[in-house]
């Protein structure tokens, strides 16, 4: 099935909503304006129920079909929050908020799901219930986890749940997906290497945390290359080194290391964590220093359910004619929490030849809107066919 004509007719309307959201980015859980706009639109569309204030600023709309003989409920989720980046696109609807911009396309995700919600509320060409979920705080806040903890799956009786993300470098309106592990877990670590500071001309009277921290940085690379099975994907990156002194002639008291660990397997995740701690503490002890390791587990691995992945791929094929096999992604996605709570799947839709996400020149491509909206609608109608 090609792009639904209704979405071509609605393109300007949906794009204007997207650009309004783009001009007014909000971070983390503080998506007050965006959430209010979403709720207003859902009520105007005639959704049967619109609930606000879930996970602080999240919004949920309920759309009942023509009948409900099966009693099934399908959840569709979009994220609403922006990033703390200064925009450099120069578009006439650029961010009006200094230091914040929609650099990941969540403005597009929200607008496309609103477009699909309007269509589904107009046509109700399905048997069952569609629940549209608008989530805050995907960018590091774990809004998906909070929504699950606040009972969004149980409260609305959701049986399966689906998500979508735009993908720069993939042809506009094309789709890609894969079953099983898809996006990586996203852990963070902080290591304070505590030495004994002193004069740089008398290193023998100190325990130099700079040298010790440098040895730890290099040794941590072997956790991936020599401790992790090479058939499993894993990334360990030290991304910051900062000492307690900025003077040229002072050996500092301590050095702070920060970084991230990404894996696609729970067992590998635990192994890398344990080795990181052991390596840091062991090297520090050998140097007469001390390593204080704080390891914070972030988003879990996002795993697409096999059955629901095929449903999502079939809907994509009916919209665009094809659905490619997506690559493994070492970035994180907190839709993982929803997929832990219910079976479902996450799909990529092509954004064309644009800047990468999280770049100050990135902009969601409005040409994607008809395909994205059509996929949401087709997925809902195919998963809840009329009896």
C-alpha positions in Angstrom: 0.0 0.0 0.0 1.5 3.4 -0.9 1.5 6.6 1.2 -2.0 7.3 2.4 -3.4 10.2 0.5 -4.8 11.8 3.7 -1.3 12.4 4.9 -0.2 14.1 1.7 -3.2 16.4 2.2 -2.2 17.0 5.9 1.5 17.6 5.1 1.5 21.3 5.6 -0.5 21.1 8.8 1.7 18.5 10.3 4.9 20.2 9.2 3.7 23.5 10.8 3.2 21.7 14.1 6.6 20.2 13.8 8.2 23.5 13.1 6.4 25.1 16.0 7.8 22.4 18.3 11.2 22.9 16.7 11.2 26.6 17.5 10.4 26.0 21.1 12.6 23.1 22.3 12.3 21.8 25.9 14.7 19.5 27.7 14.3 16.3 29.7 11.1 16.3 31.8 10.4 20.0 31.2 8.3 19.5 28.1 5.5 21.6 29.5 4.7 23.6 26.3 5.1 20.6 24.0 3.0 18.4 26.2 0.2 21.0 26.3 0.3 21.4 22.6 0.0 17.6 22.1 -2.9 17.4 24.5 -4.7 20.3 22.8 -4.3 18.6 19.4 -5.4 15.2 20.6 -8.6 16.7 22.2 -9.3 18.6 19.0 -8.9 15.4 17.0 -11.6 13.8 19.1 -9.6 11.2 21.0 -11.8 9.4 23.5 -9.4 10.0 26.4 -6.5 12.4 26.8 -4.4 12.2 30.0 -1.6 14.6 30.9 1.1 14.6 33.6 2.4 11.1 33.2 6.1 11.1 34.0 5.6 14.7 34.8 4.9 16.1 31.3 4.0 13.0 29.2 0.7 12.7 27.4 -1.4 9.7 26.5 -4.3 9.6 24.1 -6.8 6.8 23.6 -8.6 6.1 20.3 -11.2 3.4 20.2 -12.0 1.6 17.0 -15.4 1.0 15.4 -15.7 -2.2 17.5 -13.8 -4.0 20.2 -14.6 -7.7 19.7 -10.9 -8.6 20.2 -10.2 -6.3 23.1 -6.6 -5.8 21.9 -4.7 -2.6 22.6 -1.7 -1.3 20.5 0.6 1.4 21.9 2.4 3.8 19.6 5.1 6.0 21.2 6.9 9.2 20.2 9.5 11.2 22.2 9.1 15.0 22.8 12.3 16.3 24.3 15.2 18.3 22.8 19.0 18.5 23.4 21.2 21.0 25.1 22.9 22.1 21.9 23.1 25.5 20.2 21.4 25.3 16.9 23.3 26.5 13.7 20.8 25.5 11.0 19.8 29.1 10.1 16.2 28.0 9.3 13.5 30.6 9.8 11.9 28.3 12.5 15.2 27.7 14.3 15.2 27.4 18.1 14.2 30.4 20.1 15.8 29.0 23.2 19.5 29.6 23.7 21.5 26.4 24.1 18.6 24.1 23.3 17.5 22.6 19.9 15.7 19.6 18.4 18.9 17.9 17.2 17.5 14.4 17.2 14.2 14.8 15.4 11.9 14.3 18.3 9.9 17.3 16.9 9.3 15.2 13.8 8.5 12.0 15.8 5.9 13.9 17.8 4.3 15.6 14.8 4.1 12.4 12.8 2.4 10.5 15.7 0.0 13.5 16.0 -0.8 13.2 12.3 -1.4 9.5 12.6 -3.6 10.1 15.7 -5.7 12.6 13.7 -6.2 10.1 10.9 -7.0 7.2 13.2 -9.5 9.3 15.2 -11.2 10.4 11.9 -11.4 7.0 10.3 -11.4 4.5 13.2 -10.9 1.8 10.6 -9.8 -0.8 13.2 -11.2 -3.2 15.8 -9.7 -2.5 19.3 -7.9 0.4 20.8 -4.9 2.5 19.8 -3.0 4.3 22.6 -0.7 7.1 21.5 2.1 7.8 24.0 4.1 11.1 24.0 7.1 10.7 26.2 9.4 13.3 27.8 13.1 12.8 28.7 14.4 10.3 26.2 17.7 12.1 26.0 19.3 10.8 29.2 16.4 11.2 31.6 14.8 7.8 31.2 11.3 9.1 30.6 10.3 5.7 29.1 11.3 4.0 32.4 9.3 6.5 34.4 6.2 6.0 32.2 6.4 2.3 32.7 7.0 2.6 36.4 3.9 4.9 36.6 1.9 2.1 35.1 1.3 3.3 31.5 1.2 -0.3 30.1 -1.2 -1.7 32.8 -3.3 1.4 33.1 -4.2 1.4 29.4 -4.1 -2.4 28.9 -1.4 -2.2 26.2 -0.7 -5.6 24.6 2.1 -4.5 22.2 4.0 -1.3 21.7 5.9 0.3 18.8 8.4 3.1 18.3 10.1 4.9 15.4 13.2 7.0 14.8 14.3 9.0 11.8 17.7 8.0 10.4 20.0 10.4 8.5 21.8 8.9 5.6 18.9 6.5 4.9 16.8 7.4 1.8 13.8 9.6 2.7 10.7 7.6 3.7 12.5 4.2 3.5 12.4 1.8 6.4 14.8 -0.5 8.2 14.5 -2.8 11.2 16.0 -5.9 12.8 14.8 -8.4 15.4 16.6 -9.0 18.7 19.2 -6.7 20.2 19.1 -3.4 18.2 20.3 -0.4 20.3 23.0 -0.7 22.9 23.0 -0.4 26.7 24.4 3.0 27.8 26.4 2.9 31.0 28.7 5.6 32.4 31.6 5.5 34.7 33.6 7.9 36.9 37.0 7.0 38.2 38.8 9.2 40.7 42.5 8.2 40.9 43.6 9.5 44.3 47.4 9.9 44.6 49.6 12.2 46.7 50.4 15.6 45.1 53.5 17.6 45.3 56.1 19.7 43.4 56.6 18.7 39.8 60.4 18.9 40.4 60.2 16.2 43.1 58.1 13.4 41.6 59.8 10.9 43.9 58.0 12.5 46.9 54.6 12.0 45.3 52.3 9.3 44.1 51.5 10.7 40.6 47.9 10.2 39.7 48.5 11.5 36.2 50.8 8.6 35.3 48.5 6.1 37.1 45.4 7.5 35.3 47.2 7.3 32.0 48.0 3.6 32.6 44.4 3.0 33.5 43.2 4.6 30.3 45.4 2.4 28.2 44.7 -0.8 30.1 40.9 -0.3 29.8 41.2 -0.6 26.0 42.3 -4.2 26.6 39.0 -4.9 28.4 37.4 -4.9 25.0 40.2 -6.3 22.9 41.4 -9.0 25.3 38.6 -9.8 27.8 35.5 -9.6 25.6 34.5 -12.3 23.0 35.3 -10.6 19.6 31.9 -11.8 18.2 30.1 -9.6 20.7 29.9 -5.9 20.2 31.2 -3.7 23.0 32.6 -0.1 23.2 34.5 1.4 26.1 35.4 5.0 25.7 37.2 7.3 28.2 35.8 10.7 27.2 37.2 13.1 29.9 40.4 13.4 31.9 40.6 16.2 34.5 43.1 16.8 37.4 42.7 18.7 40.6 45.5 21.1 39.5 45.9 23.4 36.5 49.4 24.6 37.4 52.5 23.6 35.3 54.6 22.8 38.3 52.2 20.8 40.5 51.6 17.1 40.5 47.9 16.9 41.4 46.3 15.2 44.3 43.8 13.4 42.1 42.7 12.8 38.5 39.1 12.2 37.4 38.3 9.9 34.4 34.9 9.7 32.8 33.5 7.6 30.1 30.9 5.3 28.7 30.4 1.6 28.0 28.1 0.3 25.3 27.1 -3.4 24.8 24.4 -5.4 23.1 24.3 -8.3 25.6 23.5 -8.4 29.3 26.3 -10.8 30.1 28.9 -8.8 28.2 27.6 -5.7 30.0 28.3 -7.2 33.4 31.7 -8.6 32.3 32.9 -5.3 31.1 31.7 -3.5 34.2 33.5 -6.0 36.5 36.7 -5.9 34.5 36.7 -2.1 34.4 36.5 -1.9 38.2 39.2 -4.6 38.7 41.6 -3.0 36.2 41.3 0.5 37.6 41.6 -0.6 41.2 44.5 -3.0 40.5 46.6 -0.5 38.6 46.0 2.2 41.1 47.0 -0.1 44.0 50.2 -1.2 42.2 51.2 2.4 41.9 50.4 3.2 45.6 47.4 5.2 44.6 43.7 4.5 45.0 40.9 4.2 42.4 37.4 5.1 43.5 35.0 3.8 40.8 31.4 4.9 40.4 29.7 2.8 37.7 26.2 3.9 36.7 24.0 1.6 34.6 22.0 3.6 32.1 19.5 2.4 29.4 19.4 -1.4 28.9 19.8 -3.0 25.5 16.8 -2.4 23.3 15.5 -5.7 22.1 12.9 -6.0 19.3 10.6 -9.0 19.7 10.7 -11.3 16.6 7.0 -11.5 16.0 6.3 -7.8 16.4 9.3 -6.9 14.3 7.8 -8.8 11.4 4.5 -7.0 11.9 6.4 -3.7 11.8 8.4 -4.7 8.7 5.2 -5.8 6.9 3.6 -2.5 7.6 6.7 -0.7 6.3 6.7 -2.8 3.1 3.1 -1.9 2.4 3.9 1.8 2.8 7.2 2.0 0.9 7.6 -1.2 -0.9 10.6 -2.5 1.1 12.0 -2.7 4.5 15.8 -3.2 4.8 17.7 -4.9 7.6 18.9 -2.2 9.9 22.5 -2.1 11.3 23.3 -2.7 14.9 23.4 0.6 16.7 25.7 1.3 19.6 23.7 4.4 20.6 21.1 4.0 23.3 17.3 4.4 23.3 15.0 4.4 26.3 12.2 2.8 24.4 14.1 -0.3 25.7 12.2 0.0 28.9 8.8 -0.2 27.1 10.1 -3.2 25.2 11.0 -4.9 28.5 7.4 -4.3 29.7 5.6 -5.4 26.5 6.5 -7.1 23.2 7.0 -4.7 20.4 9.4 -3.3 17.9 11.3 -0.1 16.9 11.8 0.9 13.3 14.1 3.4 11.5 12.7 5.8 8.8 15.1 7.5 6.4 15.7 11.2 6.9 17.8 11.5 3.7 21.1 13.3 3.2 21.1 15.5 6.3 23.5 16.2 9.2 23.7 13.5 11.8 21.5 13.5 14.8 23.0 15.4 17.8 24.8 17.8 15.5 24.0 21.5 15.6 23.2 21.5 11.8 20.7 18.7 12.0 17.1 19.2 11.0 14.3 16.8 10.7 13.2 16.4 7.0 9.5 17.2 6.6 9.4 15.1 3.4 9.5 12.1 5.8 6.1 13.0 7.3 3.8 11.2 4.9 5.7 7.9 5.1 6.1 8.1 8.9 2.4 8.9 9.5 1.4 6.2 7.0 3.5 3.6 8.8 1.9 4.4 12.2 -1.6 4.2 10.7 -1.0 1.1 8.7 0.6 -0.7 11.7 -2.4 0.2 13.8 -5.0 -0.9 11.2 -3.1 -4.1 10.3 -2.6 -5.1 14.0 -6.3 -4.4 14.8 -8.2 -5.4 11.6 -11.9 -4.9 11.5 -13.8 -8.1 12.4 
